[in-house]
Amino acid sequence: MAARGVLRTIEGGRLMFWCPGCDGAHQVQIGTGPGPRWGFNGDYDRPTFSPSVLVRGSRPITDDERLRIMAGESIKPEPTVCHSFVRDGQIQFLGDCTHALAGRTVSLKPFDEA
């Protein structure tokens, strides 16, 4: 993994960017090959990816929830959504995001500044 501009390059033609809404990295695949691929403008300082980036997951469980699960209680995972356009070095978070930056646009930051 190597830092390049605001991105990280990883094997398999993948690029990562830091998402401040999720407080974690998201990745896309570029170039040719199997699986979904995104268009990339080639600018590692002000990247644009197309189409939008949609990441679905679930909120990590808390220590209290972990203890309750160990005691036999059933805990339903809380789904999360991060849906954005990355354009010209900005992340435009769409309204279906489940985090606090939904509906806002922020600049991408290098990993060491995030």
Legacy VTK file of the C-alpha trace (Angstrom):
# vtk DataFile Version 3.0
C-alpha trace
ASCII
DATASET POLYDATA
POINTS 114 float
0.000 0.000 0.000
1.431 3.364 -1.000
0.296 6.924 -0.361
-0.258 9.007 -3.469
-1.902 12.414 -3.047
-5.053 12.017 -0.940
-5.355 8.353 -1.963
-3.698 5.056 -1.149
-2.937 2.604 -3.930
-3.396 -1.082 -3.141
-2.976 -4.239 -5.177
-5.516 -5.350 -7.720
-6.059 -1.906 -9.239
-7.715 -0.545 -6.116
-7.611 2.953 -4.654
-8.593 3.939 -1.121
-9.753 7.259 0.246
-10.489 8.295 3.819
-14.157 8.862 4.608
-14.645 11.343 7.459
-18.323 10.380 7.728
-17.504 6.754 8.511
-14.125 7.514 10.086
-12.616 4.823 7.903
-11.310 4.001 4.444
-13.406 3.169 1.387
-11.993 1.587 -1.752
-12.819 1.372 -5.430
-11.368 -0.733 -8.235
-10.163 1.018 -11.376
-8.851 -0.174 -14.726
-9.704 -3.457 -16.389
-10.436 -6.764 -14.744
-13.168 -8.737 -13.041
-15.667 -7.217 -10.664
-17.147 -3.736 -10.452
-14.893 -0.929 -11.734
-15.023 2.842 -11.369
-13.919 5.524 -13.738
-11.012 7.589 -12.403
-9.779 10.935 -13.698
-6.130 10.056 -12.945
-5.677 12.935 -10.461
-4.426 11.618 -7.122
-4.701 15.027 -5.452
-8.220 15.914 -6.682
-9.741 12.568 -7.661
-13.060 11.994 -9.374
-14.662 8.532 -9.400
-17.741 7.519 -11.321
-20.313 6.252 -10.679
-21.149 7.023 -7.035
-19.613 5.013 -4.205
-22.104 3.075 -2.067
-20.883 1.315 1.078
-23.297 -0.709 3.198
-22.435 -2.257 6.528
-23.501 -2.376 10.135
-22.575 -0.349 13.175
-19.931 -2.058 15.307
-21.361 -3.463 18.503
-20.502 -1.812 21.809
-18.793 -3.557 24.724
-22.149 -3.612 26.531
-23.838 -5.249 23.514
-21.026 -7.795 23.306
-21.615 -8.753 26.940
-25.360 -9.040 26.349
-24.757 -11.313 23.345
-22.423 -13.490 25.429
-25.220 -13.737 28.002
-27.526 -15.112 25.312
-29.434 -11.986 24.325
-30.169 -11.424 20.658
-28.943 -8.075 19.329
-30.125 -6.897 15.922
-27.331 -5.285 13.863
-27.908 -1.619 13.017
-27.398 -1.105 9.261
-25.217 1.740 7.993
-25.074 3.407 4.579
-22.450 5.715 3.129
-23.353 6.928 -0.356
-21.279 9.599 -2.042
-19.950 11.140 -5.194
-16.222 11.813 -5.202
-15.636 14.722 -7.568
-12.634 16.989 -8.000
-11.217 16.100 -4.563
-14.511 16.578 -2.721
-16.856 14.000 -1.193
-20.514 14.868 -1.723
-22.435 12.782 0.808
-25.932 11.934 -0.354
-29.087 12.070 1.744
-29.300 8.301 2.276
-26.104 8.285 4.392
-26.712 7.227 7.971
-23.849 9.304 9.403
-23.679 12.946 10.477
-22.244 14.206 7.158
-25.313 13.216 5.105
-26.171 16.006 2.668
-22.817 17.773 3.100
-19.762 18.154 0.861
-16.244 18.043 2.317
-12.720 18.013 0.921
-10.796 14.745 0.808
-7.868 14.728 3.223
-4.700 12.638 3.063
-4.749 9.637 5.394
-2.164 11.161 7.734
-4.332 14.288 8.184
-7.681 12.545 8.582
LINES 1 115
114 0 1 2 3 4 5 6 7 8 9 10 11 12 13 14 15 16 17 18 19 20 21 22 23 24 25 26 27 28 29 30 31 32 33 34 35 36 37 38 39 40 41 42 43 44 45 46 47 48 49 50 51 52 53 54 55 56 57 58 59 60 61 62 63 64 65 66 67 68 69 70 71 72 73 74 75 76 77 78 79 80 81 82 83 84 85 86 87 88 89 90 91 92 93 94 95 96 97 98 99 100 101 102 103 104 105 106 107 108 109 110 111 112 113
